[in-house]
Amino acid sequence: MAVFMALIVPLPFTVKRKIFTFISESPVIAKLQYGLKITFIFILILFIDSVNRVYRVQIELAAFSKDGTSLGRAAALGSERMEVQARKFYSQRNMYLCGFTLFLSLILNRTYIMILDVLRLEDKVKQLEGNAKAGGKDSDRLAEAGGIGEIGRLKKELEAKDRDIEALKKQAEGLSREYHNLGDQVSAADNTPKKDR
């Protein structure tokens, strides 16, 4: 609940973007998230076990309600029935706690993803409005494939490749000229009459 409150607390855009960029890129946070995923897998196993226990206790309670015929036997069964009722309570409690914990983990994950989407969209809006500070290192990290920042980056890469191709063409022309010059010199040297010994 504390993490959820920290996610939804209203903060200025730049502060929130820096926090979420740190969360997205920090290796310590990544290890912590990995550990939490493993923990939630164990909680899921506990939830399935608690549902199974609630089901078995319900069957036992149904069996006790069918057996209560004689007075002496009913007194003996009363204490056993209380024990089954207590087990039912604990099993239901565990089921609800595990279920709510799993549900909260889903809410946290979805809220985190939605906030990242909102930050990315706010970045796009600021870039489209012409805010020079909106683009930058942080916004490039949050941008997805096909985003405005990536299109600009790809255009720059394309221009760099074009410059490289032009340089290679000039180099190839220079090498071709030298090759032809050397070929002319060699053919001129071969055509000169050799002196007799």
CNS distance restraints for C-alpha pairs under 8 A (distance, minus, plus):
assign (resid   1 and name CA) (resid   5 and name CA) 6.16 0.50 0.50
assign (resid   2 and name CA) (resid   6 and name CA) 6.14 0.50 0.50
assign (resid   3 and name CA) (resid   7 and name CA) 6.19 0.50 0.50
assign (resid   3 and name CA) (resid 108 and name CA) 7.86 0.50 0.50
assign (resid   4 and name CA) (resid   8 and name CA) 6.42 0.50 0.50
assign (resid   4 and name CA) (resid 108 and name CA) 6.11 0.50 0.50
assign (resid   5 and name CA) (resid   9 and name CA) 6.00 0.50 0.50
assign (resid   7 and name CA) (resid 111 and name CA) 7.61 0.50 0.50
assign (resid   7 and name CA) (resid 112 and name CA) 7.12 0.50 0.50
assign (resid  11 and name CA) (resid  15 and name CA) 6.55 0.50 0.50
assign (resid  11 and name CA) (resid  16 and name CA) 5.93 0.50 0.50
assign (resid  12 and name CA) (resid  16 and name CA) 6.17 0.50 0.50
assign (resid  13 and name CA) (resid  17 and name CA) 6.01 0.50 0.50
assign (resid  13 and name CA) (resid 119 and name CA) 7.76 0.50 0.50
assign (resid  14 and name CA) (resid  18 and name CA) 6.18 0.50 0.50
assign (resid  15 and name CA) (resid  19 and name CA) 6.19 0.50 0.50
assign (resid  16 and name CA) (resid  20 and name CA) 6.13 0.50 0.50
assign (resid  17 and name CA) (resid  21 and name CA) 5.96 0.50 0.50
assign (resid  17 and name CA) (resid 119 and name CA) 6.64 0.50 0.50
assign (resid  17 and name CA) (resid 138 and name CA) 7.47 0.50 0.50
assign (resid  18 and name CA) (resid  22 and name CA) 6.09 0.50 0.50
assign (resid  18 and name CA) (resid 138 and name CA) 7.29 0.50 0.50
assign (resid  19 and name CA) (resid  23 and name CA) 6.22 0.50 0.50
assign (resid  20 and name CA) (resid  24 and name CA) 5.97 0.50 0.50
assign (resid  20 and name CA) (resid 116 and name CA) 7.37 0.50 0.50
assign (resid  21 and name CA) (resid  25 and name CA) 6.16 0.50 0.50
assign (resid  21 and name CA) (resid 138 and name CA) 6.66 0.50 0.50
assign (resid  21 and name CA) (resid 141 and name CA) 7.49 0.50 0.50
assign (resid  21 and name CA) (resid 142 and name CA) 7.29 0.50 0.50
assign (resid  22 and name CA) (resid  26 and name CA) 5.61 0.50 0.50
assign (resid  23 and name CA) (resid  29 and name CA) 6.13 0.50 0.50
assign (resid  23 and name CA) (resid  30 and name CA) 7.90 0.50 0.50
assign (resid  24 and name CA) (resid  29 and name CA) 7.77 0.50 0.50
assign (resid  24 and name CA) (resid  30 and name CA) 7.66 0.50 0.50
assign (resid  25 and name CA) (resid  29 and name CA) 7.85 0.50 0.50
assign (resid  25 and name CA) (resid  30 and name CA) 7.61 0.50 0.50
assign (resid  26 and name CA) (resid  30 and name CA) 6.28 0.50 0.50
assign (resid  27 and name CA) (resid  31 and name CA) 6.24 0.50 0.50
assign (resid  28 and name CA) (resid  32 and name CA) 6.22 0.50 0.50
assign (resid  29 and name CA) (resid  33 and name CA) 6.07 0.50 0.50
assign (resid  30 and name CA) (resid  34 and name CA) 6.19 0.50 0.50
assign (resid  31 and name CA) (resid  35 and name CA) 6.20 0.50 0.50
assign (resid  32 and name CA) (resid  36 and name CA) 6.18 0.50 0.50
assign (resid  33 and name CA) (resid  37 and name CA) 6.20 0.50 0.50
assign (resid  34 and name CA) (resid  38 and name CA) 6.48 0.50 0.50
assign (resid  35 and name CA) (resid  39 and name CA) 6.21 0.50 0.50
assign (resid  36 and name CA) (resid  40 and name CA) 6.09 0.50 0.50
assign (resid  37 and name CA) (resid  41 and name CA) 6.28 0.50 0.50
assign (resid  38 and name CA) (resid  42 and name CA) 6.49 0.50 0.50
assign (resid  39 and name CA) (resid  43 and name CA) 6.27 0.50 0.50
assign (resid  40 and name CA) (resid  44 and name CA) 6.07 0.50 0.50
assign (resid  40 and name CA) (resid 102 and name CA) 6.85 0.50 0.50
assign (resid  40 and name CA) (resid 105 and name CA) 7.76 0.50 0.50
assign (resid  41 and name CA) (resid  45 and name CA) 6.39 0.50 0.50
assign (resid  42 and name CA) (resid  46 and name CA) 6.24 0.50 0.50
assign (resid  43 and name CA) (resid  47 and name CA) 6.04 0.50 0.50
assign (resid  43 and name CA) (resid  98 and name CA) 6.07 0.50 0.50
assign (resid  43 and name CA) (resid 101 and name CA) 7.86 0.50 0.50
assign (resid  43 and name CA) (resid 102 and name CA) 7.22 0.50 0.50
assign (resid  44 and name CA) (resid  48 and name CA) 6.26 0.50 0.50
assign (resid  44 and name CA) (resid  98 and name CA) 7.16 0.50 0.50
assign (resid  44 and name CA) (resid 102 and name CA) 7.03 0.50 0.50
assign (resid  45 and name CA) (resid  49 and name CA) 6.21 0.50 0.50
assign (resid  46 and name CA) (resid  50 and name CA) 6.04 0.50 0.50
assign (resid  46 and name CA) (resid  95 and name CA) 8.00 0.50 0.50
assign (resid  46 and name CA) (resid  98 and name CA) 6.90 0.50 0.50
assign (resid  47 and name CA) (resid  51 and name CA) 6.21 0.50 0.50
assign (resid  47 and name CA) (resid  94 and name CA) 7.42 0.50 0.50
assign (resid  47 and name CA) (resid  95 and name CA) 5.52 0.50 0.50
assign (resid  47 and name CA) (resid  98 and name CA) 5.21 0.50 0.50
assign (resid  47 and name CA) (resid  99 and name CA) 6.28 0.50 0.50
assign (resid  48 and name CA) (resid  52 and name CA) 6.28 0.50 0.50
assign (resid  49 and name CA) (resid  53 and name CA) 6.22 0.50 0.50
assign (resid  50 and name CA) (resid  54 and name CA) 6.14 0.50 0.50
assign (resid  50 and name CA) (resid  91 and name CA) 5.66 0.50 0.50
assign (resid  50 and name CA) (resid  92 and name CA) 7.22 0.50 0.50
assign (resid  50 and name CA) (resid  94 and name CA) 6.15 0.50 0.50
assign (resid  50 and name CA) (resid  95 and name CA) 5.04 0.50 0.50
assign (resid  51 and name CA) (resid  55 and name CA) 6.25 0.50 0.50
assign (resid  51 and name CA) (resid  91 and name CA) 7.59 0.50 0.50
assign (resid  51 and name CA) (resid  92 and name CA) 7.77 0.50 0.50
assign (resid  51 and name CA) (resid  95 and name CA) 5.99 0.50 0.50
assign (resid  52 and name CA) (resid  56 and name CA) 6.34 0.50 0.50
assign (resid  53 and name CA) (resid  57 and name CA) 6.11 0.50 0.50
assign (resid  53 and name CA) (resid  91 and name CA) 6.13 0.50 0.50
assign (resid  54 and name CA) (resid  58 and name CA) 6.11 0.50 0.50
assign (resid  54 and name CA) (resid  88 and name CA) 6.11 0.50 0.50
assign (resid  54 and name CA) (resid  91 and name CA) 5.46 0.50 0.50
assign (resid  54 and name CA) (resid  92 and name CA) 6.16 0.50 0.50
assign (resid  54 and name CA) (resid  95 and name CA) 7.98 0.50 0.50
assign (resid  55 and name CA) (resid  59 and name CA) 6.44 0.50 0.50
assign (resid  56 and name CA) (resid  60 and name CA) 6.38 0.50 0.50
assign (resid  57 and name CA) (resid  61 and name CA) 6.17 0.50 0.50
assign (resid  57 and name CA) (resid  84 and name CA) 6.65 0.50 0.50
assign (resid  57 and name CA) (resid  87 and name CA) 7.11 0.50 0.50
assign (resid  57 and name CA) (resid  88 and name CA) 5.74 0.50 0.50
assign (resid  58 and name CA) (resid  62 and name CA) 6.20 0.50 0.50
assign (resid  58 and name CA) (resid  88 and name CA) 7.37 0.50 0.50
assign (resid  59 and name CA) (resid  63 and name CA) 6.29 0.50 0.50
assign (resid  60 and name CA) (resid  64 and name CA) 6.32 0.50 0.50
assign (resid  60 and name CA) (resid  84 and name CA) 7.32 0.50 0.50
assign (resid  61 and name CA) (resid  65 and name CA) 6.28 0.50 0.50
assign (resid  61 and name CA) (resid  81 and name CA) 7.20 0.50 0.50
assign (resid  61 and name CA) (resid  84 and name CA) 6.87 0.50 0.50
assign (resid  61 and name CA) (resid  85 and name CA) 7.67 0.50 0.50
assign (resid  62 and name CA) (resid  66 and name CA) 6.53 0.50 0.50
assign (resid  63 and name CA) (resid  67 and name CA) 6.43 0.50 0.50
assign (resid  64 and name CA) (resid  68 and name CA) 6.46 0.50 0.50
assign (resid  64 and name CA) (resid  77 and name CA) 7.47 0.50 0.50
assign (resid  64 and name CA) (resid  81 and name CA) 6.86 0.50 0.50
assign (resid  68 and name CA) (resid  73 and name CA) 7.06 0.50 0.50
assign (resid  68 and name CA) (resid  74 and name CA) 5.29 0.50 0.50
assign (resid  68 and name CA) (resid  77 and name CA) 7.32 0.50 0.50
assign (resid  69 and name CA) (resid  73 and name CA) 7.24 0.50 0.50
assign (resid  69 and name CA) (resid  74 and name CA) 6.73 0.50 0.50
assign (resid  70 and name CA) (resid  74 and name CA) 5.88 0.50 0.50
assign (resid  71 and name CA) (resid  75 and name CA) 6.40 0.50 0.50
assign (resid  72 and name CA) (resid  76 and name CA) 6.57 0.50 0.50
assign (resid  73 and name CA) (resid  77 and name CA) 6.05 0.50 0.50
assign (resid  74 and name CA) (resid  78 and name CA) 5.83 0.50 0.50
assign (resid  75 and name CA) (resid  79 and name CA) 7.06 0.50 0.50
assign (resid  76 and name CA) (resid  80 and name CA) 6.93 0.50 0.50
assign (resid  77 and name CA) (resid  81 and name CA) 5.79 0.50 0.50
assign (resid  78 and name CA) (resid  82 and name CA) 6.15 0.50 0.50
assign (resid  79 and name CA) (resid  83 and name CA) 6.31 0.50 0.50
assign (resid  80 and name CA) (resid  84 and name CA) 6.24 0.50 0.50
assign (resid  81 and name CA) (resid  85 and name CA) 6.04 0.50 0.50
assign (resid  82 and name CA) (resid  86 and name CA) 6.15 0.50 0.50
assign (resid  83 and name CA) (resid  87 and name CA) 6.25 0.50 0.50
assign (resid  84 and name CA) (resid  88 and name CA) 6.05 0.50 0.50
assign (resid  85 and name CA) (resid  89 and name CA) 6.23 0.50 0.50
assign (resid  86 and name CA) (resid  90 and name CA) 6.30 0.50 0.50
assign (resid  87 and name CA) (resid  91 and name CA) 5.97 0.50 0.50
assign (resid  88 and name CA) (resid  92 and name CA) 6.02 0.50 0.50
assign (resid  89 and name CA) (resid  93 and name CA) 6.05 0.50 0.50
assign (resid  90 and name CA) (resid  94 and name CA) 6.13 0.50 0.50
assign (resid  91 and name CA) (resid  95 and name CA) 6.12 0.50 0.50
assign (resid  92 and name CA) (resid  96 and name CA) 6.12 0.50 0.50
assign (resid  93 and name CA) (resid  97 and name CA) 6.12 0.50 0.50
assign (resid  94 and name CA) (resid  98 and name CA) 6.02 0.50 0.50
assign (resid  95 and name CA) (resid  99 and name CA) 5.92 0.50 0.50
assign (resid  96 and name CA) (resid 100 and name CA) 5.95 0.50 0.50
assign (resid  97 and name CA) (resid 101 and name CA) 6.08 0.50 0.50
assign (resid  98 and name CA) (resid 102 and name CA) 6.18 0.50 0.50
assign (resid  99 and name CA) (resid 103 and name CA) 6.14 0.50 0.50
assign (resid 100 and name CA) (resid 104 and name CA) 6.00 0.50 0.50
assign (resid 101 and name CA) (resid 105 and name CA) 6.24 0.50 0.50
assign (resid 102 and name CA) (resid 106 and name CA) 6.41 0.50 0.50
assign (resid 103 and name CA) (resid 107 and name CA) 6.29 0.50 0.50
assign (resid 104 and name CA) (resid 108 and name CA) 6.08 0.50 0.50
assign (resid 105 and name CA) (resid 109 and name CA) 6.16 0.50 0.50
assign (resid 106 and name CA) (resid 110 and name CA) 6.13 0.50 0.50
assign (resid 107 and name CA) (resid 111 and name CA) 5.95 0.50 0.50
assign (resid 108 and name CA) (resid 112 and name CA) 6.09 0.50 0.50
assign (resid 109 and name CA) (resid 113 and name CA) 6.33 0.50 0.50
assign (resid 110 and name CA) (resid 114 and name CA) 6.11 0.50 0.50
assign (resid 111 and name CA) (resid 115 and name CA) 6.12 0.50 0.50
assign (resid 112 and name CA) (resid 116 and name CA) 6.31 0.50 0.50
assign (resid 113 and name CA) (resid 117 and name CA) 6.29 0.50 0.50
assign (resid 114 and name CA) (resid 118 and name CA) 6.21 0.50 0.50
assign (resid 115 and name CA) (resid 119 and name CA) 6.16 0.50 0.50
assign (resid 116 and name CA) (resid 120 and name CA) 6.16 0.50 0.50
assign (resid 116 and name CA) (resid 142 and name CA) 7.53 0.50 0.50
assign (resid 117 and name CA) (resid 121 and name CA) 6.12 0.50 0.50
assign (resid 118 and name CA) (resid 122 and name CA) 6.04 0.50 0.50
assign (resid 119 and name CA) (resid 123 and name CA) 6.17 0.50 0.50
assign (resid 119 and name CA) (resid 142 and name CA) 7.92 0.50 0.50
assign (resid 120 and name CA) (resid 124 and name CA) 6.38 0.50 0.50
assign (resid 120 and name CA) (resid 139 and name CA) 7.22 0.50 0.50
assign (resid 120 and name CA) (resid 142 and name CA) 6.01 0.50 0.50
assign (resid 120 and name CA) (resid 143 and name CA) 6.03 0.50 0.50
assign (resid 121 and name CA) (resid 125 and name CA) 6.22 0.50 0.50
assign (resid 122 and name CA) (resid 126 and name CA) 6.19 0.50 0.50
assign (resid 123 and name CA) (resid 127 and name CA) 6.17 0.50 0.50
assign (resid 123 and name CA) (resid 134 and name CA) 5.92 0.50 0.50
assign (resid 123 and name CA) (resid 135 and name CA) 7.18 0.50 0.50
assign (resid 123 and name CA) (resid 139 and name CA) 6.50 0.50 0.50
assign (resid 124 and name CA) (resid 128 and name CA) 6.10 0.50 0.50
assign (resid 124 and name CA) (resid 147 and name CA) 7.99 0.50 0.50
assign (resid 124 and name CA) (resid 148 and name CA) 7.00 0.50 0.50
assign (resid 125 and name CA) (resid 129 and name CA) 6.11 0.50 0.50
assign (resid 126 and name CA) (resid 130 and name CA) 6.36 0.50 0.50
assign (resid 126 and name CA) (resid 131 and name CA) 5.41 0.50 0.50
assign (resid 126 and name CA) (resid 134 and name CA) 5.70 0.50 0.50
assign (resid 127 and name CA) (resid 131 and name CA) 5.46 0.50 0.50
assign (resid 127 and name CA) (resid 132 and name CA) 7.04 0.50 0.50
assign (resid 127 and name CA) (resid 134 and name CA) 5.74 0.50 0.50
assign (resid 127 and name CA) (resid 135 and name CA) 6.41 0.50 0.50
assign (resid 131 and name CA) (resid 135 and name CA) 7.83 0.50 0.50
assign (resid 134 and name CA) (resid 139 and name CA) 7.07 0.50 0.50
assign (resid 135 and name CA) (resid 139 and name CA) 5.57 0.50 0.50
assign (resid 135 and name CA) (resid 140 and name CA) 7.06 0.50 0.50
assign (resid 135 and name CA) (resid 149 and name CA) 7.04 0.50 0.50
assign (resid 136 and name CA) (resid 140 and name CA) 6.09 0.50 0.50
assign (resid 137 and name CA) (resid 141 and name CA) 6.51 0.50 0.50
assign (resid 138 and name CA) (resid 142 and name CA) 6.52 0.50 0.50
assign (resid 139 and name CA) (resid 143 and name CA) 6.00 0.50 0.50
assign (resid 139 and name CA) (resid 149 and name CA) 7.69 0.50 0.50
assign (resid 140 and name CA) (resid 149 and name CA) 6.05 0.50 0.50
assign (resid 140 and name CA) (resid 150 and name CA) 7.21 0.50 0.50
assign (resid 143 and name CA) (resid 147 and name CA) 5.80 0.50 0.50
assign (resid 143 and name CA) (resid 148 and name CA) 7.96 0.50 0.50
assign (resid 143 and name CA) (resid 149 and name CA) 6.93 0.50 0.50
assign (resid 143 and name CA) (resid 150 and name CA) 7.38 0.50 0.50
assign (resid 144 and name CA) (resid 150 and name CA) 7.88 0.50 0.50
assign (resid 145 and name CA) (resid 150 and name CA) 6.81 0.50 0.50
assign (resid 146 and name CA) (resid 150 and name CA) 6.19 0.50 0.50
assign (resid 146 and name CA) (resid 151 and name CA) 6.54 0.50 0.50
assign (resid 147 and name CA) (resid 151 and name CA) 6.39 0.50 0.50
assign (resid 148 and name CA) (resid 152 and name CA) 6.49 0.50 0.50
assign (resid 149 and name CA) (resid 153 and name CA) 6.28 0.50 0.50
assign (resid 150 and name CA) (resid 154 and name CA) 6.03 0.50 0.50
assign (resid 151 and name CA) (resid 155 and name CA) 6.19 0.50 0.50
assign (resid 152 and name CA) (resid 156 and name CA) 6.36 0.50 0.50
assign (resid 153 and name CA) (resid 157 and name CA) 6.29 0.50 0.50
assign (resid 154 and name CA) (resid 158 and name CA) 6.10 0.50 0.50
assign (resid 155 and name CA) (resid 159 and name CA) 6.24 0.50 0.50
assign (resid 156 and name CA) (resid 160 and name CA) 6.25 0.50 0.50
assign (resid 157 and name CA) (resid 161 and name CA) 6.22 0.50 0.50
assign (resid 158 and name CA) (resid 162 and name CA) 6.19 0.50 0.50
assign (resid 159 and name CA) (resid 163 and name CA) 6.27 0.50 0.50
assign (resid 160 and name CA) (resid 164 and name CA) 6.27 0.50 0.50
assign (resid 161 and name CA) (resid 165 and name CA) 6.19 0.50 0.50
assign (resid 162 and name CA) (resid 166 and name CA) 6.25 0.50 0.50
assign (resid 163 and name CA) (resid 167 and name CA) 6.24 0.50 0.50
assign (resid 164 and name CA) (resid 168 and name CA) 6.21 0.50 0.50
assign (resid 165 and name CA) (resid 169 and name CA) 6.18 0.50 0.50
assign (resid 166 and name CA) (resid 170 and name CA) 6.29 0.50 0.50
assign (resid 167 and name CA) (resid 171 and name CA) 6.15 0.50 0.50
assign (resid 168 and name CA) (resid 172 and name CA) 6.03 0.50 0.50
assign (resid 169 and name CA) (resid 173 and name CA) 6.16 0.50 0.50
assign (resid 170 and name CA) (resid 174 and name CA) 6.21 0.50 0.50
assign (resid 171 and name CA) (resid 175 and name CA) 6.18 0.50 0.50
assign (resid 172 and name CA) (resid 176 and name CA) 6.03 0.50 0.50
assign (resid 173 and name CA) (resid 177 and name CA) 6.19 0.50 0.50
assign (resid 174 and name CA) (resid 178 and name CA) 6.26 0.50 0.50
assign (resid 175 and name CA) (resid 179 and name CA) 6.06 0.50 0.50
assign (resid 176 and name CA) (resid 180 and name CA) 6.22 0.50 0.50
assign (resid 177 and name CA) (resid 181 and name CA) 6.09 0.50 0.50
assign (resid 178 and name CA) (resid 182 and name CA) 6.04 0.50 0.50
assign (resid 179 and name CA) (resid 183 and name CA) 6.03 0.50 0.50
assign (resid 180 and name CA) (resid 184 and name CA) 6.07 0.50 0.50
assign (resid 181 and name CA) (resid 185 and name CA) 6.21 0.50 0.50
assign (resid 182 and name CA) (resid 186 and name CA) 6.08 0.50 0.50
assign (resid 183 and name CA) (resid 187 and name CA) 6.08 0.50 0.50
assign (resid 184 and name CA) (resid 188 and name CA) 5.97 0.50 0.50
assign (resid 185 and name CA) (resid 189 and name CA) 6.07 0.50 0.50
assign (resid 186 and name CA) (resid 190 and name CA) 6.18 0.50 0.50
assign (resid 187 and name CA) (resid 191 and name CA) 6.22 0.50 0.50
assign (resid 188 and name CA) (resid 192 and name CA) 6.50 0.50 0.50
